[in-house]
Amino acid sequence: MKKRPVPVTPQSAAVAVFAMNKEATRVAEEIKARQKKKTLDAGLQPFTLVKYFTFSSLFFILIFTLFLSWAISNNARKVMLKQSEEYSMVLAENLNQQVFRRFVLPTVVRYGNIALSHPEQFANLDAIVRGVIQGMKIESVTIYDSSINIISYSTIPEMVGRKNLGGPEYEFALQGIANSRLHYEGSVLNLLPVNQPPSCELSSYIPFRQVRETGEGTEAIMGVIEIAKDLSNEYTNIIRLQGSIIAVSSAVMMVLFLVLRMIVARAGRIIESRALERLRLEEKLNQAERLAHLGTMVATVSHEIKSPLGIVRSTAEILEKRILKVAPGNEHLARIIVDETSRLNDIVIEFLDFARPQAPKLAMGDVNVLMEKVLNFASPMIKEQNVELEIDLATDLPLIPIDDAQLYRALLNILINGLQAMEQGGKLKVATLVNSSENLVIAIEDSGPGMDSDKLDKIFTPFFTDKHKGTGLGLAITKNIVESHNGAIHVESTLNEGTTFSIELPVK
């Protein structure tokens, strides 16, 4: 047995349209979420690389600065060593001359030989050495014997007679090679009060030679002279220089880091806002395309439904008259068909108005007069629901170019929505004024239950409704009408406090 095809009724067609739109909306939201993430990632990825390069460069600059400070301080230390070594060599040469002429020769003539164990000889040598180094910041002068590694004389008495203290430098000096040794301890951290101060000592070793009458030294080496000079102050100054370089470099790098951080943060906000703006434009474009396709479908379906719907209604009216004559008391059945077809016809007309909006026919008009017409039409509903009405219409409102029929419908949609939100009564406030931007403002405020942010974002979306009746096109059509007048519509709502719709229309 063949199944009969199910007839397509206006109700089933409308249900099909709503179901298709619901599924399309769900898919569109999923695509929009993925597209948003993809757009943000694509927009921020190049900037992430720039940010990474910026901070990497900053890190390498800091490392280079620390290396530069170390190189400068190391070079300063070498310069200090060279200058101090040259100074010590000159001093040692002078000391060689003075000791040989004023001590060695007179002592040999007087005593026949040199014996520093003799107190008088030691005192003479000590007086000569101290006289030469007086005021020269010399820490100590030590003379080693040439035959064995023993200290024959030192300005530090307890060092005299000690053996094997001359290291490789002593051996080099015995071979006629003057040399120096720099011993230092401490770093930038030693500048802190809790640590030991830096220390540095330069020890110069030169061969103690016999001197001719001309002042030139001979090849005969009588011993080794060690001159120890304390360079702690100079070394501390070098470390302070290094610390200053590090501190100044760190301060400059910190300032540079903060500037780069600020620039990067600002650039990030700009790039992100541009990516979001591009995403919003793409969403608007996609929404416009979807609405265009949806409008075509709705217009086609509505047009196909409108003609048979008119036939059904006219047939039902004829049946109502005949039933009234043939079977009185049953005419209400035909009246139900007439009422339902009228309701469906209103839905179809609303679909067509949304799918094929008409261009406004502008003429200079008074918004206050139009608002009074809307209030007069809605007054029965206002009284029936015990709604308190507060009217505040500006008396000096200018005439503006409007389409009376379209703007009337837009205001009526907003007013009816407000009344439907106050079925148990409440307060409705209607006001008109001219704001500081020289735009005419129409405000309609209700004391209904209000809306949350999710619902507020979708309130102008076509087919979105939280009511059991209605198509969800009323506010979408209202927005189209306002925008066709070069105006803007805004809504503010708070849960349990009410909702305010504001329409701004240009005066000029």
CORSULJO-V511558 format. One record per residue. RES is the residue in one small letter. NEAR is the number of other C-alpha atoms within 8 Angstrom. Layout:
# CORSULJO-V511558
RES:NEAR ; RES:NEAR
This chain:
# CORSULJO-V511558
m:2 ; k:3 ; k:4 ; r:4 ; p:4 ; v:4 ; p:4 ; v:6 ; t:6 ; p:9 ; q:7 ; s:8 ; a:10 ; a:8 ; v:8 ; a:8 ; v:9 ; f:9 ; a:8 ; m:8 ; n:9 ; k:8 ; e:8 ; a:8 ; t:8 ; r:8 ; v:8 ; a:8 ; e:8 ; e:8 ; i:8 ; k:9 ; a:8 ; r:8 ; q:9 ; k:10 ; k:8 ; k:8 ; t:11 ; l:11 ; d:8 ; a:8 ; g:11 ; l:11 ; q:8 ; p:8 ; f:10 ; t:8 ; l:8 ; v:8 ; k:9 ; y:8 ; f:8 ; t:9 ; f:8 ; s:8 ; s:8 ; l:10 ; f:8 ; f:8 ; i:8 ; l:11 ; i:8 ; f:8 ; t:10 ; l:9 ; f:8 ; l:8 ; s:11 ; w:9 ; a:8 ; i:9 ; s:12 ; n:8 ; n:8 ; a:9 ; r:10 ; k:8 ; v:8 ; m:9 ; l:10 ; k:8 ; q:8 ; s:9 ; e:11 ; e:8 ; y:8 ; s:10 ; m:10 ; v:8 ; l:8 ; a:11 ; e:8 ; n:8 ; l:10 ; n:10 ; q:10 ; q:11 ; v:12 ; f:11 ; r:10 ; r:9 ; f:12 ; v:10 ; l:9 ; p:9 ; t:12 ; v:10 ; v:8 ; r:6 ; y:7 ; g:7 ; n:7 ; i:9 ; a:6 ; l:9 ; s:6 ; h:7 ; p:7 ; e:6 ; q:12 ; f:11 ; a:8 ; n:9 ; l:10 ; d:9 ; a:8 ; i:12 ; v:11 ; r:9 ; g:7 ; v:8 ; i:9 ; q:8 ; g:5 ; m:5 ; k:8 ; i:12 ; e:8 ; s:10 ; v:12 ; t:12 ; i:12 ; y:14 ; d:12 ; s:10 ; s:5 ; i:5 ; n:11 ; i:12 ; i:15 ; s:11 ; y:13 ; s:12 ; t:9 ; i:7 ; p:7 ; e:4 ; m:9 ; v:10 ; g:8 ; r:8 ; k:8 ; n:7 ; l:8 ; g:11 ; g:7 ; p:6 ; e:11 ; y:10 ; e:9 ; f:11 ; a:14 ; l:12 ; q:7 ; g:9 ; i:9 ; a:10 ; n:10 ; s:10 ; r:8 ; l:9 ; h:7 ; y:8 ; e:7 ; g:10 ; s:8 ; v:10 ; l:7 ; n:11 ; l:11 ; l:7 ; p:6 ; v:4 ; n:8 ; q:8 ; p:8 ; p:13 ; s:12 ; c:12 ; e:12 ; l:15 ; s:11 ; s:14 ; y:14 ; i:14 ; p:15 ; f:10 ; r:12 ; q:11 ; v:12 ; r:8 ; e:5 ; t:5 ; g:7 ; e:7 ; g:8 ; t:9 ; e:6 ; a:6 ; i:13 ; m:10 ; g:13 ; v:16 ; i:13 ; e:12 ; i:14 ; a:12 ; k:11 ; d:11 ; l:10 ; s:10 ; n:8 ; e:8 ; y:12 ; t:11 ; n:8 ; i:11 ; i:11 ; r:10 ; l:9 ; q:13 ; g:9 ; s:8 ; i:9 ; i:11 ; a:8 ; v:8 ; s:10 ; s:9 ; a:8 ; v:8 ; m:10 ; m:8 ; v:8 ; l:8 ; f:9 ; l:8 ; v:8 ; l:9 ; r:8 ; m:8 ; i:8 ; v:9 ; a:8 ; r:8 ; a:8 ; g:10 ; r:8 ; i:8 ; i:11 ; e:11 ; s:8 ; r:8 ; a:11 ; l:11 ; e:8 ; r:8 ; l:11 ; r:8 ; l:8 ; e:8 ; e:9 ; k:8 ; l:8 ; n:8 ; q:8 ; a:8 ; e:8 ; r:8 ; l:8 ; a:9 ; h:8 ; l:9 ; g:11 ; t:9 ; m:8 ; v:12 ; a:12 ; t:8 ; v:9 ; s:12 ; h:9 ; e:8 ; i:10 ; k:10 ; s:8 ; p:8 ; l:11 ; g:9 ; i:8 ; v:9 ; r:12 ; s:9 ; t:8 ; a:12 ; e:11 ; i:8 ; l:9 ; e:13 ; k:9 ; r:8 ; i:11 ; l:11 ; k:7 ; v:6 ; a:8 ; p:8 ; g:6 ; n:9 ; e:12 ; h:8 ; l:8 ; a:12 ; r:11 ; i:8 ; i:10 ; v:12 ; d:8 ; e:8 ; t:12 ; s:9 ; r:8 ; l:10 ; n:10 ; d:8 ; i:9 ; v:11 ; i:9 ; e:9 ; f:12 ; l:13 ; d:10 ; f:11 ; a:12 ; r:8 ; p:8 ; q:5 ; a:5 ; p:10 ; k:6 ; l:7 ; a:8 ; m:8 ; g:9 ; d:10 ; v:9 ; n:10 ; v:7 ; l:10 ; m:10 ; e:8 ; k:8 ; v:11 ; l:8 ; n:7 ; f:7 ; a:10 ; s:8 ; p:7 ; m:8 ; i:12 ; k:8 ; e:7 ; q:10 ; n:9 ; v:13 ; e:9 ; l:9 ; e:8 ; i:7 ; d:8 ; l:9 ; a:9 ; t:4 ; d:4 ; l:12 ; p:6 ; l:9 ; i:12 ; p:8 ; i:12 ; d:10 ; d:8 ; a:6 ; q:9 ; l:11 ; y:11 ; r:9 ; a:14 ; l:11 ; l:9 ; n:11 ; i:12 ; l:10 ; i:9 ; n:8 ; g:13 ; l:13 ; q:7 ; a:9 ; m:14 ; e:7 ; q:6 ; g:9 ; g:11 ; k:10 ; l:14 ; k:12 ; v:13 ; a:11 ; t:13 ; l:10 ; v:10 ; n:8 ; s:5 ; s:5 ; e:8 ; n:11 ; l:14 ; v:12 ; i:11 ; a:12 ; i:13 ; e:12 ; d:15 ; s:12 ; g:12 ; p:12 ; g:12 ; m:11 ; d:9 ; s:6 ; d:6 ; k:8 ; l:10 ; d:7 ; k:8 ; i:9 ; f:9 ; t:9 ; p:8 ; f:9 ; f:11 ; t:8 ; d:4 ; k:5 ; h:4 ; k:4 ; g:7 ; t:9 ; g:11 ; l:14 ; g:8 ; l:13 ; a:12 ; i:11 ; t:13 ; k:12 ; n:9 ; i:12 ; v:15 ; e:10 ; s:9 ; h:9 ; n:8 ; g:11 ; a:10 ; i:11 ; h:7 ; v:9 ; e:7 ; s:12 ; t:11 ; l:9 ; n:7 ; e:10 ; g:14 ; t:16 ; t:11 ; f:12 ; s:11 ; i:13 ; e:11 ; l:12 ; p:10 ; v:9 ; k:3
